[in-house]
């Protein structure tokens, strides 16, 4: 039984009779192959990537599993259409908070047409892509059983400034994200961004690979960052996850590192590590203050 | 007594009645302040940089010393003009081989005018700037007492391809650079690119700073790489040197890392480390072969 993905935060949605991806209950994600050649390019990437022995195992885990392609009824009712069959990343999370971060200070590639380059460049300049080396392309924050998800609309996302990005990276790991931007407590930062299995360590592992790999250049590709806020709130071990997605514009590296992706990744790493170190500082401050007053804070970060 | 610099490999030259920098015998370099505001921006950068306590000492050594500005007779005979007074980097080398590498996959900055951006973008796409994240903007290779320097003309430099860049990075550290591109022996790679005071270590030290610093964004800035081939040939300790130059387009970092410079720097690091590891491999091969034949190569790299 195919249905519209519940947790898709960016890209074309399969609603209102439009063409978009579908999911099933067994954890698979069906992405329609777009007719302009992009779909076939993405399929070709997955085929090349899965058989490339130069990609180390510890890097493969950052990519969705691909199960080939399959003919399916398209979501827009246009009949049978080839779909890329991928792992449904969100399916392993109960109430996932998700950020889709498009990496790189340019989304175009040298071989593209002038028209395509100008179109991308305009959007790159309008968003934080040029200034930050990445832009948030979509997100949802789980705020709790009652309020559900905060999922800003496409226009709002596209107008995010540097200030907004910084604030969202804080809200993303805050227990009080629904109250407002200014007072985000970042109380989940140590367990989601920090720690040996946290987002920062995963980003650093990816960075080390990007400093060396010259096989692919990942243009206009996104990092999906996911975690389950409820499991963190309940004290169970969180499993923050990173996956690279959207490979329709990947080109051969030809012996050159992907300096565009790497630069943006380093910029994101700096932002995430700043949220983390701010949260550590404020939890030390909390400790000092609670020691003075004789009470202990209950966020468990007072070491 | 002011004169035209002997070792200037890029930028405007003070010849044929044109405006350009001058040097004296005491090791100072006089750069005319251009009237379009660039000169004043560069002076302002040096003033801000020299008094900024956030810049660590081990990073300052990668920047030329600035002695302020001075009114001097311009090289084009137009009368008195303000000049930036800088350390003449080449003056401490007897027969310097020099590469001027403009770092970054874009030379423009978000705040610039549309016209300026299009002009830069066009040149960035025409050269290796977009593809490699850096371009060689000028160079001279010392080839020996008889042949003197190889210094390709501006047009030749601007037409360098990825292949040319790779080949020049090899020729730069070869004892047989004059023979031709294909057979570069890279025999100086271990002592110039390698070692604890070599170019690679210096680039890595700079990289670590760029992963963290959010004070400046260095647009259209160059890395000057210098060494004295004669002193290496004679067996004395070489002092390969790196200096950042050209700060007319530096803008405030505003809390964001310079991902454009960092990405290009990482790409250059990859190229340099490949020349170095190739040269190590071939010297091991030499060793094995000379052991077989009972003779030892004399390049001193046979460990």
Interface residues (C-beta under 8 A of the other chain):
Chain A: X105 X106 X110 X121 X125 X130 X131 X132 X133 X162 X211 X212 X214 X254 X255 X256 X257 X259 X260 X262 X263 X264 X266 X267 X269 X270
Chain B: X105 X106 X110 X121 X125 X130 X131 X132 X133 X162 X211 X212 X214 X254 X255 X256 X257 X259 X260 X262 X263 X264 X266 X267 X269 X270
